[in-house]
Amino acid sequence: MTSERILNADTSMGAVTLRVGDLTGMSDYYSRAFAMEPLEERSRGREVHRILGRGLTPLVRLIHTPDLPGVDPRQAGLFHTAFLFETPASLATTVYRAAQHPRSVFIGSSDHLVSEAFYFTDPEGNGVELYTDRARSEWVRQGTEIQMATNYLDPQAYLQRHLSAETADAAPSLAGTVGHVHLQVGDIETARTFYVDALGFEATQTRYSGGLFASAGGYHHHIAMNVWNSRGAGPRAASLGLADVGVTVPGTVDLDSLMVRLRARSIPFGHDGRSVTVTDPWGTQVTVALPDLSTEELIAR
């Protein structure tokens, strides 16, 4: 039986929503760089909402809001969205595509012990991580924490080992998911109170200076928070960038337990029977929803 204090072990992450100034350019970028395809589109007043993904899996929702100012790298919000791939070959193919795109900014690559990851910045300043996990049997646990590191990973050597023409041709059909979301916050303890104590994630790594990693079900992290660029930041001003973090839970009992935790802490939320929407202390919206969310439901949020 799942504890009412924590999220269900089968919790996962859903599509991330970004407000963008150039819908055509950003759609083209995510399609060409990351092999995502448009799944759904709807106009809502002056806004246009477009969902992109792989296969039938939504990975990102773009909301065209061109009148907003650009992303401020010092404010709370998105550090990066991390897209998880099933195999090193699928990851290598996507990294190669992203590196070839003229509007990509390659930030670097790292061996995190639990995963191998490559980092980019999209044309509007949103961070993107592409990664694959090592087998859980290889993760080193120290009590309740999971050992992670930031070791050098040679990108050229990785591509030489894993890139193949067959995988490149099949890229859009290969599975991908949102593995985790890494946030910029103003204060780590306040973030812990919200994301761990209230939402119900469990801390998995607390030893990074200025950072906190947390998950459900023993994963290395579904959510991360840092103050590396945003220490002391207050509530977010309206801007392009992160609009919503999606979290998926197995059943209605999980939503009920979440609402109990939120009420106990006097945190306001919205509830429509299939999802709970809540805002963190810096104005970042989090939507916790039931699985099999249709693209119609996602685009209507």
C-alpha positions as CSV (number, residue, x, y, z in Angstrom):
1,M,0.0,0.0,0.0
2,T,1.4,3.4,-1.0
3,S,2.0,5.9,1.9
4,E,-0.3,8.9,1.8
5,R,2.8,11.0,2.5
6,I,4.6,10.2,-0.7
7,L,3.8,9.8,-4.4
8,N,3.0,6.4,-5.8
9,A,6.1,4.5,-6.9
10,D,4.7,4.3,-10.4
11,T,4.6,8.1,-10.8
12,S,6.2,9.5,-14.0
13,M,6.6,12.8,-15.7
14,G,4.3,14.1,-18.4
15,A,4.7,16.7,-21.2
16,V,6.3,20.0,-20.3
17,T,4.6,23.2,-21.5
18,L,6.6,26.1,-22.8
19,R,5.4,29.6,-23.8
20,V,7.2,30.6,-27.0
21,G,7.5,33.7,-29.0
22,D,8.1,32.0,-32.4
23,L,5.8,29.0,-32.7
24,T,6.9,28.1,-36.2
25,G,10.6,28.4,-35.4
26,M,10.3,26.5,-32.2
27,S,8.1,23.7,-33.7
28,D,10.6,23.4,-36.5
29,Y,13.5,23.2,-34.0
30,Y,11.9,20.5,-31.8
31,S,10.9,18.5,-34.9
32,R,14.2,18.6,-36.7
33,A,16.6,18.6,-33.7
34,F,14.8,16.0,-31.5
35,A,12.7,14.1,-34.1
36,M,9.4,15.1,-32.6
37,E,6.2,15.3,-34.7
38,P,3.1,17.5,-34.3
39,L,0.3,15.6,-32.6
40,E,-2.4,18.3,-32.0
41,E,-3.0,22.0,-32.4
42,R,-5.7,24.3,-31.2
43,S,-6.2,28.1,-31.2
44,R,-7.4,29.7,-28.0
45,G,-8.0,33.4,-28.5
46,R,-4.7,34.9,-29.6
47,E,-2.8,31.9,-28.3
48,V,-2.0,28.8,-30.4
49,H,-1.3,25.6,-28.5
50,R,0.7,22.9,-30.3
51,I,1.7,19.5,-29.0
52,L,4.8,17.6,-30.3
53,G,5.9,14.1,-29.4
54,R,7.2,10.7,-30.6
55,G,4.7,8.1,-31.6
56,L,1.6,8.8,-29.5
57,T,3.6,10.2,-26.6
58,P,3.3,13.9,-26.0
59,L,6.6,15.4,-25.0
60,V,6.2,19.1,-25.2
61,R,3.4,21.6,-25.6
62,L,4.2,24.9,-27.1
63,I,2.0,27.9,-26.4
64,H,2.4,30.8,-28.8
65,T,2.4,34.0,-26.7
66,P,4.6,36.4,-28.7
67,D,3.9,39.5,-26.5
68,L,5.7,38.2,-23.5
69,P,9.4,39.1,-22.7
70,G,12.1,36.5,-23.3
71,V,13.4,34.0,-20.8
72,D,15.4,35.6,-17.9
73,P,18.2,33.1,-17.0
74,R,18.3,34.6,-13.4
75,Q,14.7,34.1,-12.5
76,A,13.0,30.9,-11.2
77,G,11.7,28.6,-13.8
78,L,13.2,26.0,-16.1
79,F,16.8,24.8,-15.9
80,H,16.1,22.1,-18.4
81,T,13.6,19.5,-19.6
82,A,15.2,16.1,-19.8
83,F,14.1,13.7,-22.5
84,L,14.8,10.0,-21.7
85,F,15.6,7.5,-24.4
86,E,15.5,3.7,-24.1
87,T,18.8,2.8,-25.7
88,P,22.2,4.4,-26.3
89,A,21.6,4.1,-30.1
90,S,18.4,6.1,-29.8
91,L,20.1,8.7,-27.7
92,A,23.1,9.0,-30.0
93,T,20.8,9.5,-33.0
94,T,19.0,12.3,-31.3
95,V,22.1,14.0,-30.1
96,Y,23.6,13.9,-33.6
97,R,20.4,15.4,-35.0
98,A,20.4,18.2,-32.4
99,A,24.1,18.9,-32.9
100,Q,23.6,19.3,-36.6
101,H,20.8,21.8,-36.3
102,P,22.1,25.3,-36.9
103,R,20.1,26.9,-34.1
104,S,21.2,24.4,-31.4
105,V,23.6,25.5,-28.7
106,F,25.6,22.5,-27.4
107,I,26.3,23.0,-23.7
108,G,28.2,19.8,-22.9
109,S,27.9,16.1,-21.9
110,S,28.3,14.3,-18.6
111,D,28.5,10.8,-17.1
112,H,26.3,11.0,-14.0
113,L,26.9,7.4,-12.9
114,V,23.2,6.7,-13.1
115,S,22.9,8.1,-16.6
116,E,24.7,9.5,-19.6
117,A,23.5,12.9,-20.7
118,F,24.0,15.6,-23.4
119,Y,22.9,19.2,-22.9
120,F,21.6,21.9,-25.4
121,T,19.8,25.2,-25.3
122,D,16.9,25.8,-27.6
123,P,16.5,29.0,-29.7
124,E,14.5,30.8,-27.0
125,G,16.9,29.9,-24.1
126,N,15.2,26.8,-22.7
127,G,17.6,24.1,-21.5
128,V,17.2,20.6,-22.9
129,E,18.9,17.4,-21.7
130,L,18.9,14.2,-23.8
131,Y,19.9,11.1,-21.8
132,T,19.7,7.4,-21.3
133,D,19.8,5.6,-17.9
134,R,22.2,2.9,-16.8
135,A,20.5,-0.2,-15.3
136,R,19.2,0.4,-11.8
137,S,21.4,-2.5,-10.6
138,E,24.4,-0.4,-11.4
139,W,23.2,2.6,-9.3
140,V,25.1,3.0,-5.9
141,R,22.8,3.8,-3.0
142,Q,24.0,5.3,0.2
143,G,21.2,5.0,2.7
144,T,18.2,6.9,1.2
145,E,20.4,8.7,-1.3
146,I,21.6,7.7,-4.8
147,Q,25.2,8.4,-5.8
148,M,25.5,10.8,-8.7
149,A,28.4,12.7,-10.2
150,T,29.2,15.1,-13.1
151,N,32.1,13.3,-14.9
152,Y,33.4,14.0,-18.3
153,L,31.7,12.1,-21.2
154,D,33.4,12.3,-24.6
155,P,30.6,13.2,-27.1
156,Q,32.6,12.1,-30.2
157,A,33.5,8.8,-28.7
158,Y,29.9,8.2,-27.6
159,L,28.6,8.9,-31.1
160,Q,31.2,6.6,-32.7
161,R,30.2,3.8,-30.4
162,H,26.4,4.1,-30.7
163,L,25.4,5.9,-33.9
164,S,24.0,3.9,-36.8
165,A,22.3,4.7,-40.1
166,E,19.4,2.3,-39.2
167,T,18.6,4.1,-36.0
168,A,18.9,7.5,-37.6
169,D,16.3,6.6,-40.2
170,A,13.9,5.3,-37.5
171,A,14.4,8.2,-35.0
172,P,10.8,9.6,-35.0
173,S,9.4,6.2,-34.2
174,L,11.7,5.4,-31.4
175,A,10.3,5.8,-27.9
176,G,11.1,8.8,-25.8
177,T,9.7,10.2,-22.6
178,V,10.1,13.2,-20.3
179,G,12.4,11.6,-17.8
180,H,12.8,14.5,-15.4
181,V,12.5,18.2,-15.1
182,H,15.2,20.4,-13.5
183,L,14.0,23.7,-12.1
184,Q,15.6,27.0,-11.0
185,V,14.2,28.1,-7.6
186,G,15.0,30.9,-5.2
187,D,15.7,28.8,-2.1
188,I,16.3,25.0,-1.6
189,E,14.6,24.6,1.7
190,T,11.4,26.3,0.4
191,A,11.6,24.1,-2.6
192,R,11.9,21.0,-0.4
193,T,8.9,22.0,1.6
194,F,6.8,22.3,-1.6
195,Y,8.1,19.5,-3.8
196,V,9.0,16.9,-1.2
197,D,6.8,17.6,1.8
198,A,3.7,18.8,-0.1
199,L,3.8,17.1,-3.5
200,G,5.3,13.9,-2.1
201,F,8.5,13.4,-4.0
202,E,11.3,11.7,-2.0
203,A,14.8,13.3,-1.8
204,T,17.4,11.2,-3.5
205,Q,20.5,13.4,-3.6
206,T,21.1,16.4,-1.2
207,R,24.9,16.6,-1.4
208,Y,25.2,18.9,-4.5
209,S,25.9,22.4,-3.3
210,G,22.8,24.5,-4.1
211,G,20.8,21.6,-5.5
212,L,18.2,19.0,-4.5
213,F,17.1,15.9,-6.4
214,A,13.9,14.0,-5.7
215,S,11.8,11.2,-7.2
216,A,9.1,8.7,-6.8
217,G,9.6,4.9,-6.6
218,G,13.4,5.0,-6.1
219,Y,14.2,6.6,-9.5
220,H,17.4,8.8,-9.4
221,H,15.3,11.9,-9.9
222,H,12.0,13.0,-11.5
223,I,12.4,16.6,-10.3
224,A,15.5,18.6,-9.4
225,M,15.8,22.1,-8.0
226,N,18.8,24.4,-7.9
227,V,19.8,28.0,-7.0
228,W,22.9,28.1,-9.2
229,N,21.6,31.0,-11.3
230,S,18.5,32.0,-9.3
231,R,19.5,32.2,-5.6
232,G,17.1,34.6,-3.8
233,A,14.7,34.9,-6.8
234,G,11.2,35.8,-6.0
235,P,7.9,34.9,-7.8
236,R,8.4,34.8,-11.6
237,A,7.4,37.6,-13.8
238,A,5.3,36.8,-16.8
239,S,7.6,35.7,-19.6
240,L,8.4,33.1,-22.2
241,G,9.7,29.8,-21.0
242,L,8.2,27.2,-18.6
243,A,4.4,27.3,-18.3
244,D,3.6,23.9,-16.7
245,V,5.4,20.8,-15.3
246,G,3.4,17.6,-15.9
247,V,3.4,14.7,-13.5
248,T,1.5,11.5,-14.0
249,V,0.1,9.3,-11.2
250,P,-1.6,5.9,-11.5
251,G,-5.0,6.5,-10.0
252,T,-7.6,8.8,-8.3
253,V,-6.4,7.7,-4.9
254,D,-3.1,9.3,-5.6
255,L,-4.8,12.6,-6.5
256,D,-6.9,12.3,-3.3
257,S,-3.8,11.8,-1.2
258,L,-2.1,14.8,-2.9
259,M,-5.1,17.0,-2.1
260,V,-5.0,16.0,1.6
261,R,-1.3,17.0,1.7
262,L,-2.0,20.3,0.0
263,R,-5.0,21.1,2.2
264,A,-3.0,20.3,5.4
265,R,-0.5,23.0,4.3
266,S,-3.1,25.5,3.1
267,I,-1.8,25.4,-0.4
268,P,-4.5,26.3,-3.0
269,F,-5.1,24.1,-5.9
270,G,-7.5,23.3,-8.8
271,H,-9.1,19.9,-9.4
272,D,-11.1,18.7,-12.3
273,G,-11.5,15.0,-11.4
274,R,-8.6,13.9,-13.6
275,S,-5.9,16.3,-12.5
276,V,-4.7,18.6,-9.7
277,T,-3.1,21.9,-10.6
278,V,-1.0,23.8,-8.1
279,T,1.6,26.6,-8.2
280,D,5.0,26.5,-6.5
281,P,6.3,29.4,-4.4
282,W,7.9,31.0,-7.5
283,G,4.8,30.8,-9.7
284,T,5.7,27.7,-11.6
285,Q,2.6,25.6,-12.4
286,V,2.6,21.9,-11.7
287,T,-0.2,19.6,-13.0
288,V,-0.5,16.1,-11.5
289,A,-2.8,14.1,-13.8
290,L,-4.1,10.6,-14.3
291,P,-2.4,8.4,-17.1
292,D,-3.6,8.1,-20.7
293,L,-4.1,11.9,-20.8
294,S,-5.4,12.5,-24.4
295,T,-3.8,15.2,-26.5
296,E,-7.2,16.9,-26.4
297,E,-7.1,17.0,-22.6
298,L,-3.5,18.2,-22.6
299,I,-4.1,20.9,-25.1
300,A,-7.2,22.1,-23.1
301,R,-5.3,22.6,-19.9
